[in-house]
């Protein structure tokens, strides 16, 4: 076949076929009497082979190596292609996300578009200072909750993350629902950032998502949810908070929240009974029994006093002394 016929059947232009020839990728196996290039069946198969490799993203240089090196193994090359493809998809996804954010802002002119683009770029800056300034600026309504949520879930700097959570709390809108999606992330750090941000959002919707987090399987997320819910007066956080005191995980914060919840008399009795039960369990480690006893300090009511009275005679001197001291403080306060 002459070059024109090959071009028509293969879909590869005559110009590209000549380029392939100049690179040594395809050499026509013959010439006509008039000197025109003549391609045989093997040449055409090679052209289709080249086009298949190009469709995978290989450069012409890489294709030449693959075709000419008899010892060539595709594994390393394919691995590199996978990496480059992922990078390209990530870049294009980021561009699409940014365009959607700009569209969602519904800017009324180029000035609005440029302002939004500048803020979004600053939120993605490698400089923590630039990201913090952008977070603070976005609190004035320049960026929608969707963009702030994505920034919150990806931010590792604690100072910047705090600024972003503050801005998100002021933004309103769909923040709670979007953060709830973050609670289902396969990445533990993202789940933790999501629950921290939810803890700082006001309203019933955020509280409902925190309740779901309290019932979830991620222990760290449950602890943050318990602290937030306890601060909102939700008594269902009590078991997790007591577990935190026992395990020594944010135990001071957990004890403080238990004290807040105990402002309700019924909850106070419930907390006192639960703390007493954990201390009375001989399987509870000694250090944990002492922390649980200390947590009774801010629990008012007769039930807490009876528990402390019993613990003042505990076999563990540290527990007994702590309980006796807390009883004296109560008596002095009367």
TORBAKOL-274860 format. One record per residue (C-alpha): residue number from 1; residue in three letters; chain; x, y, z. Coordinates in Angstrom, 2 decimals, m for minus. Each point is the difference from the previous one (the first is absolute). Layout:
<vexkes>
(vexke NUM 'ala' 'A' (X Y Z))
...
</vexkes>
This chain:
<vexkes>
(vexke 1 'unk' 'A' (0.00 0.00 0.00))
(vexke 2 'unk' 'A' (1.11 3.53 m0.73))
(vexke 3 'unk' 'A' (0.18 2.58 2.78))
(vexke 4 'unk' 'A' (m3.34 1.58 m0.88))
(vexke 5 'unk' 'A' (m1.82 m3.32 0.24))
(vexke 6 'unk' 'A' (1.72 m0.82 3.31))
(vexke 7 'unk' 'A' (m0.99 3.40 1.36))
(vexke 8 'unk' 'A' (m3.62 m0.50 m1.02))
(vexke 9 'unk' 'A' (m0.28 m3.47 1.53))
(vexke 10 'unk' 'A' (1.96 0.63 3.19))
(vexke 11 'unk' 'A' (m1.20 3.49 0.80))
(vexke 12 'unk' 'A' (3.61 1.16 0.33))
(vexke 13 'unk' 'A' (0.75 2.97 m2.23))
(vexke 14 'unk' 'A' (2.60 m0.25 m2.76))
(vexke 15 'unk' 'A' (1.93 2.77 1.73))
(vexke 16 'unk' 'A' (0.14 m2.01 3.25))
(vexke 17 'unk' 'A' (1.04 m3.14 m1.89))
(vexke 18 'unk' 'A' (2.93 1.93 m1.50))
(vexke 19 'unk' 'A' (0.83 1.24 3.52))
(vexke 20 'unk' 'A' (0.00 m3.58 1.26))
(vexke 21 'unk' 'A' (2.34 m0.93 m2.81))
(vexke 22 'unk' 'A' (2.36 2.88 0.81))
(vexke 23 'unk' 'A' (0.20 m1.29 3.59))
(vexke 24 'unk' 'A' (0.60 m3.56 m1.15))
(vexke 25 'unk' 'A' (m3.22 m1.30 1.49))
(vexke 26 'unk' 'A' (m1.43 m1.25 m3.30))
(vexke 27 'unk' 'A' (1.99 m0.63 m3.16))
(vexke 28 'unk' 'A' (m1.99 m0.91 m3.12))
(vexke 29 'unk' 'A' (1.11 m3.45 m1.08))
(vexke 30 'unk' 'A' (0.11 0.92 m3.70))
(vexke 31 'unk' 'A' (m0.10 2.60 m2.71))
(vexke 32 'unk' 'A' (m1.96 0.06 m3.25))
(vexke 33 'unk' 'A' (1.73 0.33 m3.34))
(vexke 34 'unk' 'A' (m0.68 3.71 0.20))
(vexke 35 'unk' 'A' (1.63 0.23 3.44))
(vexke 36 'unk' 'A' (m3.17 0.34 2.08))
(vexke 37 'unk' 'A' (m0.11 m1.54 3.48))
(vexke 38 'unk' 'A' (m1.72 m3.36 0.11))
(vexke 39 'unk' 'A' (m1.22 m1.45 3.30))
(vexke 40 'unk' 'A' (m0.42 m3.72 0.58))
(vexke 41 'unk' 'A' (m2.25 m1.82 2.48))
(vexke 42 'unk' 'A' (2.73 m0.03 2.69))
(vexke 43 'unk' 'A' (0.49 3.75 m0.41))
(vexke 44 'unk' 'A' (m3.71 0.64 0.51))
(vexke 45 'unk' 'A' (m0.06 m2.23 3.10))
(vexke 46 'unk' 'A' (2.95 1.98 1.38))
(vexke 47 'unk' 'A' (m1.88 3.27 m0.60))
(vexke 48 'unk' 'A' (m2.99 m1.30 1.96))
(vexke 49 'unk' 'A' (2.38 m1.16 2.75))
(vexke 50 'unk' 'A' (1.47 3.50 0.21))
(vexke 51 'unk' 'A' (m3.45 1.59 0.16))
(vexke 52 'unk' 'A' (m1.04 m2.38 2.78))
(vexke 53 'unk' 'A' (3.05 0.95 2.06))
(vexke 54 'unk' 'A' (m0.65 3.71 m0.65))
(vexke 55 'unk' 'A' (m3.54 m0.43 1.29))
(vexke 56 'unk' 'A' (1.49 m1.13 3.33))
(vexke 57 'unk' 'A' (1.87 3.28 0.27))
(vexke 58 'unk' 'A' (3.50 m1.16 m1.05))
(vexke 59 'unk' 'A' (2.23 2.51 m1.72))
(vexke 60 'unk' 'A' (1.39 m0.85 m3.45))
(vexke 61 'unk' 'A' (3.43 m0.45 1.59))
(vexke 62 'unk' 'A' (m1.42 m2.52 2.48))
(vexke 63 'unk' 'A' (m1.82 m1.77 m2.82))
(vexke 64 'unk' 'A' (3.28 m0.29 m1.93))
(vexke 65 'unk' 'A' (1.68 m1.59 3.01))
(vexke 66 'unk' 'A' (m2.89 m2.41 0.50))
(vexke 67 'unk' 'A' (0.04 m1.11 m3.65))
(vexke 68 'unk' 'A' (3.75 m0.33 m0.46))
(vexke 69 'unk' 'A' (1.27 m1.37 3.32))
(vexke 70 'unk' 'A' (m0.44 m3.79 0.03))
(vexke 71 'unk' 'A' (0.56 m0.05 3.77))
(vexke 72 'unk' 'A' (m2.55 2.72 0.66))
(vexke 73 'unk' 'A' (m2.40 m0.72 2.85))
(vexke 74 'unk' 'A' (m3.12 2.13 0.20))
(vexke 75 'unk' 'A' (m0.50 m0.12 3.78))
(vexke 76 'unk' 'A' (2.15 3.02 0.91))
(vexke 77 'unk' 'A' (m1.34 2.03 m2.89))
(vexke 78 'unk' 'A' (m3.60 m0.86 0.80))
(vexke 79 'unk' 'A' (0.57 0.92 3.65))
(vexke 80 'unk' 'A' (1.34 3.38 m1.07))
(vexke 81 'unk' 'A' (m3.01 0.46 m2.28))
(vexke 82 'unk' 'A' (m2.35 m0.76 2.89))
(vexke 83 'unk' 'A' (1.74 2.64 2.13))
(vexke 84 'unk' 'A' (m0.09 2.63 m2.76))
(vexke 85 'unk' 'A' (m3.64 m0.77 m0.77))
(vexke 86 'unk' 'A' (m0.96 0.39 3.65))
(vexke 87 'unk' 'A' (1.82 3.32 0.17))
(vexke 88 'unk' 'A' (m1.78 1.20 m3.14))
(vexke 89 'unk' 'A' (m3.41 m1.12 1.33))
(vexke 90 'unk' 'A' (0.70 1.71 3.35))
(vexke 91 'unk' 'A' (0.97 3.24 m1.73))
(vexke 92 'unk' 'A' (m3.06 m0.06 m2.27))
(vexke 93 'unk' 'A' (m2.27 m0.87 2.94))
(vexke 94 'unk' 'A' (1.42 2.93 1.95))
(vexke 95 'unk' 'A' (m0.63 2.29 m2.97))
(vexke 96 'unk' 'A' (m3.57 m1.29 m0.34))
(vexke 97 'unk' 'A' (m0.63 0.50 3.72))
(vexke 98 'unk' 'A' (1.34 3.54 m0.16))
(vexke 99 'unk' 'A' (m2.15 0.83 m3.02))
(vexke 100 'unk' 'A' (m3.09 m1.38 1.76))
(vexke 101 'unk' 'A' (0.75 2.09 3.07))
(vexke 102 'unk' 'A' (0.35 3.12 m2.12))
(vexke 103 'unk' 'A' (m3.26 m0.82 m1.77))
(vexke 104 'unk' 'A' (m1.73 m0.59 3.35))
(vexke 105 'unk' 'A' (1.06 3.47 1.15))
(vexke 106 'unk' 'A' (m2.05 1.38 m2.91))
(vexke 107 'unk' 'A' (2.37 2.93 m0.53))
(vexke 108 'unk' 'A' (m1.51 3.06 m1.64))
(vexke 109 'unk' 'A' (3.12 0.99 m1.89))
(vexke 110 'unk' 'A' (3.68 m0.68 m0.60))
(vexke 111 'unk' 'A' (0.93 1.81 3.19))
(vexke 112 'unk' 'A' (m2.04 m2.52 2.00))
(vexke 113 'unk' 'A' (1.51 m2.92 m1.92))
(vexke 114 'unk' 'A' (3.55 1.21 0.59))
(vexke 115 'unk' 'A' (m0.66 0.62 3.70))
(vexke 116 'unk' 'A' (m1.39 m3.52 0.44))
(vexke 117 'unk' 'A' (2.88 m1.55 m1.96))
(vexke 118 'unk' 'A' (2.54 1.88 2.12))
(vexke 119 'unk' 'A' (m1.58 m1.23 3.24))
(vexke 120 'unk' 'A' (m0.23 m3.58 m1.20))
(vexke 121 'unk' 'A' (3.63 0.06 m1.09))
(vexke 122 'unk' 'A' (1.01 1.43 3.36))
(vexke 123 'unk' 'A' (m1.88 m2.78 1.81))
(vexke 124 'unk' 'A' (2.10 m2.51 m1.99))
(vexke 125 'unk' 'A' (3.27 1.88 0.55))
(vexke 126 'unk' 'A' (3.06 m1.91 1.30))
(vexke 127 'unk' 'A' (0.42 2.84 2.51))
(vexke 128 'unk' 'A' (m1.89 m0.52 3.27))
(vexke 129 'unk' 'A' (m0.04 3.76 0.59))
(vexke 130 'unk' 'A' (m1.64 0.59 m3.40))
(vexke 131 'unk' 'A' (m2.60 m2.69 0.69))
(vexke 132 'unk' 'A' (m0.78 1.51 3.40))
(vexke 133 'unk' 'A' (m0.46 3.49 m1.48))
(vexke 134 'unk' 'A' (m2.26 m1.45 m2.68))
(vexke 135 'unk' 'A' (m2.06 m1.85 2.63))
(vexke 136 'unk' 'A' (m0.49 3.19 1.99))
(vexke 137 'unk' 'A' (m0.89 1.94 m3.14))
(vexke 138 'unk' 'A' (m2.49 m2.66 m1.08))
(vexke 139 'unk' 'A' (m1.97 0.52 3.21))
(vexke 140 'unk' 'A' (m1.42 3.16 m1.56))
(vexke 141 'unk' 'A' (m2.07 m2.06 m2.43))
(vexke 142 'unk' 'A' (2.47 m0.04 m2.89))
(vexke 143 'unk' 'A' (0.11 m3.82 m0.21))
(vexke 144 'unk' 'A' (m2.86 m2.46 0.32))
(vexke 145 'unk' 'A' (m0.14 m2.77 2.59))
(vexke 146 'unk' 'A' (0.87 m2.68 m2.59))
(vexke 147 'unk' 'A' (3.46 1.46 m0.57))
(vexke 148 'unk' 'A' (0.60 0.51 3.72))
(vexke 149 'unk' 'A' (m0.99 m3.58 0.82))
(vexke 150 'unk' 'A' (2.46 m1.40 m2.52))
(vexke 151 'unk' 'A' (2.72 2.26 1.43))
(vexke 152 'unk' 'A' (m0.86 m1.06 3.57))
(vexke 153 'unk' 'A' (0.14 m3.70 m0.85))
(vexke 154 'unk' 'A' (3.40 0.31 m1.67))
(vexke 155 'unk' 'A' (1.68 2.45 2.41))
(vexke 156 'unk' 'A' (2.73 m1.47 2.23))
(vexke 157 'unk' 'A' (1.24 3.22 1.64))
(vexke 158 'unk' 'A' (m1.93 0.38 3.29))
(vexke 159 'unk' 'A' (0.06 3.81 m0.06))
(vexke 160 'unk' 'A' (m1.31 0.20 m3.56))
(vexke 161 'unk' 'A' (m2.54 m2.72 0.74))
(vexke 162 'unk' 'A' (m1.33 2.04 2.91))
(vexke 163 'unk' 'A' (m0.41 3.06 m2.22))
(vexke 164 'unk' 'A' (m1.78 m2.08 m2.62))
(vexke 165 'unk' 'A' (m2.39 m1.50 2.55))
(vexke 166 'unk' 'A' (m0.79 3.51 1.27))
(vexke 167 'unk' 'A' (m0.69 1.20 m3.54))
(vexke 168 'unk' 'A' (m2.15 m3.06 m0.70))
(vexke 169 'unk' 'A' (m2.07 0.60 3.14))
(vexke 170 'unk' 'A' (m0.76 3.49 m1.31))
(vexke 171 'unk' 'A' (m0.75 m1.20 m3.54))
(vexke 172 'unk' 'A' (m3.07 m2.09 0.83))
(vexke 173 'unk' 'A' (m1.62 m1.75 m2.95))
(vexke 174 'unk' 'A' (0.80 m3.62 m0.77))
(vexke 175 'unk' 'A' (3.05 m0.27 2.29))
(vexke 176 'unk' 'A' (m1.42 m2.61 2.44))
(vexke 177 'unk' 'A' (m1.18 m2.36 m2.76))
(vexke 178 'unk' 'A' (3.32 0.22 m1.85))
(vexke 179 'unk' 'A' (1.99 m0.58 3.18))
(vexke 180 'unk' 'A' (m2.19 m3.03 0.73))
(vexke 181 'unk' 'A' (1.21 m1.47 m3.29))
(vexke 182 'unk' 'A' (3.55 0.49 1.29))
(vexke 183 'unk' 'A' (m0.86 m2.20 3.00))
(vexke 184 'unk' 'A' (m0.26 m2.89 m2.47))
(vexke 185 'unk' 'A' (3.44 0.57 m1.50))
(vexke 186 'unk' 'A' (2.38 m2.99 m0.11))
(vexke 187 'unk' 'A' (2.73 2.34 1.30))
(vexke 188 'unk' 'A' (0.07 0.28 3.79))
(vexke 189 'unk' 'A' (1.44 3.53 m0.03))
(vexke 190 'unk' 'A' (m2.86 1.21 m2.19))
(vexke 191 'unk' 'A' (m2.59 m1.53 2.34))
(vexke 192 'unk' 'A' (1.65 1.72 2.96))
(vexke 193 'unk' 'A' (0.03 3.38 m1.78))
(vexke 194 'unk' 'A' (m3.65 m0.44 m0.92))
(vexke 195 'unk' 'A' (m1.16 m0.67 3.58))
(vexke 196 'unk' 'A' (2.10 2.87 1.37))
(vexke 197 'unk' 'A' (m1.62 2.37 m2.48))
(vexke 198 'unk' 'A' (m3.48 m1.34 0.76))
(vexke 199 'unk' 'A' (0.65 0.57 3.71))
(vexke 200 'unk' 'A' (0.40 3.73 m0.69))
(vexke 201 'unk' 'A' (m3.12 0.35 m2.15))
(vexke 202 'unk' 'A' (m3.19 1.15 1.73))
(vexke 203 'unk' 'A' (m3.47 m1.35 m0.63))
(vexke 204 'unk' 'A' (m2.05 m3.17 0.09))
(vexke 205 'unk' 'A' (1.39 m1.33 m3.28))
(vexke 206 'unk' 'A' (3.57 m0.05 1.31))
(vexke 207 'unk' 'A' (m1.21 m1.59 3.25))
(vexke 208 'unk' 'A' (m1.78 m2.76 m1.93))
(vexke 209 'unk' 'A' (3.17 m0.81 m1.94))
(vexke 210 'unk' 'A' (2.01 m0.03 3.23))
(vexke 211 'unk' 'A' (m2.47 m2.53 1.43))
(vexke 212 'unk' 'A' (0.63 m2.20 m3.04))
(vexke 213 'unk' 'A' (3.74 0.39 0.55))
(vexke 214 'unk' 'A' (m0.42 m1.03 3.65))
(vexke 215 'unk' 'A' (m1.52 m3.28 m1.20))
(vexke 216 'unk' 'A' (2.68 m0.60 m2.64))
(vexke 217 'unk' 'A' (2.91 m2.38 m0.01))
(vexke 218 'unk' 'A' (2.89 2.49 0.15))
(vexke 219 'unk' 'A' (1.05 0.32 3.65))
(vexke 220 'unk' 'A' (1.73 3.36 m0.46))
(vexke 221 'unk' 'A' (m3.03 1.44 m1.77))
(vexke 222 'unk' 'A' (m2.29 m1.29 2.76))
(vexke 223 'unk' 'A' (2.10 1.76 2.64))
(vexke 224 'unk' 'A' (m0.11 3.37 m1.76))
(vexke 225 'unk' 'A' (m3.73 m0.44 m0.59))
(vexke 226 'unk' 'A' (m0.57 m0.84 3.68))
(vexke 227 'unk' 'A' (1.83 3.13 1.15))
(vexke 228 'unk' 'A' (m2.01 2.16 m2.41))
(vexke 229 'unk' 'A' (m3.34 m1.61 0.82))
(vexke 230 'unk' 'A' (0.64 0.11 3.73))
(vexke 231 'unk' 'A' (0.69 3.71 m0.32))
(vexke 232 'unk' 'A' (m3.39 0.32 m1.70))
(vexke 233 'unk' 'A' (m1.71 m1.77 2.89))
(vexke 234 'unk' 'A' (m0.49 m3.36 m1.73))
(vexke 235 'unk' 'A' (0.01 m2.68 2.70))
(vexke 236 'unk' 'A' (0.50 m2.88 m2.44))
(vexke 237 'unk' 'A' (3.67 1.01 m0.08))
(vexke 238 'unk' 'A' (0.47 m1.11 3.62))
(vexke 239 'unk' 'A' (1.21 m3.61 m0.62))
(vexke 240 'unk' 'A' (2.65 1.13 m2.48))
(vexke 241 'unk' 'A' (1.13 2.83 2.29))
(vexke 242 'unk' 'A' (0.38 m2.39 2.94))
(vexke 243 'unk' 'A' (1.93 m2.36 m2.25))
(vexke 244 'unk' 'A' (2.34 2.88 m0.87))
(vexke 245 'unk' 'A' (0.63 0.69 3.69))
(vexke 246 'unk' 'A' (0.68 m3.68 0.63))
(vexke 247 'unk' 'A' (2.36 m0.33 m2.97))
(vexke 248 'unk' 'A' (1.80 3.28 0.67))
(vexke 249 'unk' 'A' (m0.89 1.42 m3.44))
(vexke 250 'unk' 'A' (m0.78 3.71 0.32))
(vexke 251 'unk' 'A' (m1.13 m1.01 3.47))
(vexke 252 'unk' 'A' (0.16 3.52 1.47))
(vexke 253 'unk' 'A' (m2.20 1.39 m2.78))
(vexke 254 'unk' 'A' (m2.37 m2.95 0.35))
(vexke 255 'unk' 'A' (m0.26 0.50 3.77))
(vexke 256 'unk' 'A' (m0.76 3.70 m0.52))
(vexke 257 'unk' 'A' (m2.79 m0.82 m2.44))
(vexke 258 'unk' 'A' (m1.43 m2.58 2.40))
(vexke 259 'unk' 'A' (m0.12 2.73 2.62))
(vexke 260 'unk' 'A' (m1.92 2.23 m2.41))
(vexke 261 'unk' 'A' (m2.50 m2.75 m0.76))
(vexke 262 'unk' 'A' (m0.45 m0.65 3.73))
(vexke 263 'unk' 'A' (m1.70 3.38 0.41))
(vexke 264 'unk' 'A' (m3.13 m2.07 m0.66))
(vexke 265 'unk' 'A' (m0.84 m1.97 3.15))
(vexke 266 'unk' 'A' (m1.05 m3.20 m1.80))
(vexke 267 'unk' 'A' (3.13 0.03 m2.13))
(vexke 268 'unk' 'A' (2.15 0.69 3.07))
(vexke 269 'unk' 'A' (m1.30 m3.14 1.70))
(vexke 270 'unk' 'A' (0.51 m2.00 m3.18))
(vexke 271 'unk' 'A' (3.60 1.22 m0.37))
(vexke 272 'unk' 'A' (0.80 m0.64 3.67))
(vexke 273 'unk' 'A' (m1.36 m3.54 m0.21))
(vexke 274 'unk' 'A' (1.92 m0.76 m3.17))
(vexke 275 'unk' 'A' (3.27 1.36 1.40))
(vexke 276 'unk' 'A' (m0.51 m1.98 3.19))
(vexke 277 'unk' 'A' (m0.67 m3.21 m1.93))
(vexke 278 'unk' 'A' (3.22 0.39 m1.98))
(vexke 279 'unk' 'A' (2.06 0.64 3.13))
(vexke 280 'unk' 'A' (m1.60 m2.99 1.75))
(vexke 281 'unk' 'A' (0.91 m2.31 m2.89))
(vexke 282 'unk' 'A' (3.17 m1.78 1.14))
(vexke 283 'unk' 'A' (1.01 m0.44 m3.63))
(vexke 284 'unk' 'A' (0.41 3.78 m0.32))
(vexke 285 'unk' 'A' (3.72 0.92 0.19))
(vexke 286 'unk' 'A' (1.16 1.93 3.07))
(vexke 287 'unk' 'A' (0.88 3.20 m1.91))
(vexke 288 'unk' 'A' (m3.41 m0.03 m1.67))
(vexke 289 'unk' 'A' (m1.78 m0.44 3.37))
(vexke 290 'unk' 'A' (1.79 3.11 1.29))
(vexke 291 'unk' 'A' (m1.01 2.06 m3.05))
(vexke 292 'unk' 'A' (m3.60 m1.16 0.32))
(vexke 293 'unk' 'A' (m0.02 0.97 3.68))
(vexke 294 'unk' 'A' (1.40 3.45 m0.84))
(vexke 295 'unk' 'A' (m2.75 0.45 m2.60))
(vexke 296 'unk' 'A' (m2.57 m0.12 2.84))
(vexke 297 'unk' 'A' (1.30 3.37 1.20))
(vexke 298 'unk' 'A' (m2.38 2.02 m2.18))
(vexke 299 'unk' 'A' (m3.01 m2.31 0.26))
(vexke 300 'unk' 'A' (m2.56 1.42 2.44))
(vexke 301 'unk' 'A' (m2.77 m1.86 1.84))
(vexke 302 'unk' 'A' (m0.55 m2.67 2.59))
(vexke 303 'unk' 'A' (0.94 m2.88 m2.31))
(vexke 304 'unk' 'A' (3.48 1.43 m0.58))
(vexke 305 'unk' 'A' (0.44 0.58 3.74))
(vexke 306 'unk' 'A' (m0.96 m3.59 0.83))
(vexke 307 'unk' 'A' (2.44 m1.26 m2.64))
(vexke 308 'unk' 'A' (2.82 2.10 1.44))
(vexke 309 'unk' 'A' (m0.83 m1.13 3.52))
(vexke 310 'unk' 'A' (0.34 m3.61 m1.03))
(vexke 311 'unk' 'A' (3.24 0.67 m1.89))
(vexke 312 'unk' 'A' (1.53 1.77 3.01))
(vexke 313 'unk' 'A' (0.48 m3.51 1.48))
(vexke 314 'unk' 'A' (1.42 m1.51 m3.21))
(vexke 315 'unk' 'A' (2.91 m2.42 0.22))
(vexke 316 'unk' 'A' (2.00 2.21 m2.35))
(vexke 317 'unk' 'A' (1.41 2.80 2.19))
(vexke 318 'unk' 'A' (0.10 2.46 m2.90))
(vexke 319 'unk' 'A' (m3.69 m0.58 m0.78))
(vexke 320 'unk' 'A' (m0.96 0.18 3.71))
(vexke 321 'unk' 'A' (1.95 3.22 0.61))
(vexke 322 'unk' 'A' (m1.40 1.67 m3.13))
(vexke 323 'unk' 'A' (m3.58 m0.94 0.93))
(vexke 324 'unk' 'A' (0.46 1.21 3.60))
(vexke 325 'unk' 'A' (1.47 3.31 m1.20))
(vexke 326 'unk' 'A' (m2.91 0.57 m2.41))
(vexke 327 'unk' 'A' (m2.47 m0.73 2.82))
(vexke 328 'unk' 'A' (1.68 2.60 2.22))
(vexke 329 'unk' 'A' (m0.24 2.57 m2.80))
(vexke 330 'unk' 'A' (m3.72 m0.68 m0.28))
(vexke 331 'unk' 'A' (m0.51 0.34 3.73))
(vexke 332 'unk' 'A' (1.96 3.26 0.07))
(vexke 333 'unk' 'A' (m2.11 1.39 m2.83))
(vexke 334 'unk' 'A' (m3.26 m0.61 1.86))
</vexkes>
